[in-house]
Amino acid sequence: MNMEIGKKIWAIAEGYIPAWSNGPGREFVSHEAACILNANDTEAHLQLTIYFSDKEPVGPYKITVPAKRTLHLRFNDLKEPQPIPLGTDYSSVFVSDVPVVIQHTRLDSRQDANALLSTIAFAQ
C-alpha cells in the first residue's frame, strides 16, 4: 500500500551545530539531524540548500531515501558540496520529488547535562 503522506518542500529556519561537544563517541557529539520519512513505494530524491546570514547559500546536497524507509541525516556528516560550518547559524530547505515528512533534531552536548530539541519542520 502506497502511503502518500508528507510534502515536497520543507524548511528548517533554525540551524546551529555547536563547535564542540562533551562526552565520549559519536553518540554524544553535538549535532543537527533531519529525520526523513519516505512512506512511498518509490525512493525519494531530495535536494538540500543551506542558507546563511552572511554569505551565499550552499547546495544542492543530494539525498536519497529508499522506498518505505527513514533516514536520520546528520548535518555534521554532509561533505559535498562542502561541510556545514560548526558554530554558525544557518537555515535549510529540502525539495523532494515525492512527499516525505521531515523532523528536525538537535543534540547539544556542550554541558554535562545534554540538551535535546526536536520539532517538525515547516512544510509547503
Legacy VTK file of the C-alpha trace (Angstrom):
# vtk DataFile Version 3.0
C-alpha trace
ASCII
DATASET POLYDATA
POINTS 124 float
0.000 0.000 0.000
1.426 3.378 -1.012
1.384 5.902 1.838
1.336 9.312 0.159
1.947 11.310 3.316
4.040 14.418 3.674
5.008 17.329 1.463
7.608 18.001 -1.207
9.084 21.231 0.226
10.338 21.518 3.818
12.180 24.299 5.655
14.077 24.353 8.937
14.634 28.006 9.822
16.752 27.329 12.912
20.067 25.577 12.440
23.232 25.572 14.529
25.818 22.875 15.158
27.778 23.622 18.350
31.506 23.910 17.713
32.421 21.446 20.452
30.975 18.553 22.411
31.183 16.961 25.831
31.087 13.209 26.109
32.542 10.100 24.521
31.993 8.882 20.993
29.681 9.725 18.095
26.628 9.172 20.280
27.422 12.318 22.265
28.771 14.580 19.515
26.692 17.761 19.290
24.745 17.584 16.058
21.737 18.610 13.988
19.672 15.996 12.179
16.852 15.904 9.686
14.829 12.758 10.224
13.241 11.997 6.849
10.358 9.518 6.446
9.607 8.169 2.972
6.449 6.040 3.205
6.133 5.844 -0.609
6.602 2.821 -2.871
9.398 4.670 -4.709
12.643 6.142 -3.416
12.747 9.854 -2.629
15.349 12.149 -4.182
15.895 15.332 -2.211
17.959 18.422 -2.805
19.054 20.377 0.258
20.135 24.020 0.210
21.768 25.680 3.236
21.255 29.440 3.821
23.467 31.704 5.941
23.109 35.226 7.356
26.399 36.488 5.933
27.185 34.539 2.742
25.621 32.921 -0.301
23.626 29.681 0.014
25.372 26.323 -0.428
23.926 23.365 -2.271
22.397 21.360 -3.520
23.297 18.446 -1.301
21.744 15.352 -2.908
19.980 12.898 -0.613
18.196 9.639 -1.414
15.804 7.878 0.959
14.782 4.387 -0.164
11.099 3.480 -0.523
9.317 2.756 2.772
12.359 3.785 4.824
13.594 6.509 7.119
16.902 8.367 7.117
18.354 10.246 10.070
20.612 12.653 8.216
23.176 14.381 10.419
24.061 17.791 9.042
27.530 17.206 10.560
28.050 14.366 8.054
27.360 16.441 4.924
30.525 16.836 2.840
29.544 17.717 -0.756
29.455 20.412 -1.949
31.025 21.462 1.407
30.755 20.644 5.122
28.354 22.694 7.256
30.470 25.058 9.390
30.327 24.486 13.143
29.308 27.341 15.439
27.434 29.098 12.608
23.732 29.953 12.306
22.050 28.554 9.203
18.684 27.541 7.744
17.841 24.713 5.381
15.343 23.963 2.616
14.639 20.448 1.328
12.913 19.821 -2.014
11.787 16.241 -2.732
10.385 14.583 -5.828
7.852 12.625 -3.722
6.051 13.570 -0.493
8.125 12.993 2.652
7.934 14.013 6.319
10.877 15.806 7.966
11.538 16.290 11.669
14.429 18.423 12.962
16.521 17.361 15.956
19.496 18.902 17.736
21.702 17.347 20.389
23.744 19.939 22.273
26.296 18.208 24.478
28.414 21.226 25.412
27.378 20.787 29.050
27.424 17.664 31.215
23.605 17.739 31.117
22.795 17.231 27.428
20.025 19.196 25.733
17.833 17.691 23.004
15.451 19.700 20.816
13.079 18.208 18.257
10.324 19.688 16.096
8.520 19.063 12.825
9.939 21.211 10.018
7.764 23.725 8.142
6.125 22.144 5.076
4.572 23.612 1.969
LINES 1 125
124 0 1 2 3 4 5 6 7 8 9 10 11 12 13 14 15 16 17 18 19 20 21 22 23 24 25 26 27 28 29 30 31 32 33 34 35 36 37 38 39 40 41 42 43 44 45 46 47 48 49 50 51 52 53 54 55 56 57 58 59 60 61 62 63 64 65 66 67 68 69 70 71 72 73 74 75 76 77 78 79 80 81 82 83 84 85 86 87 88 89 90 91 92 93 94 95 96 97 98 99 100 101 102 103 104 105 106 107 108 109 110 111 112 113 114 115 116 117 118 119 120 121 122 123
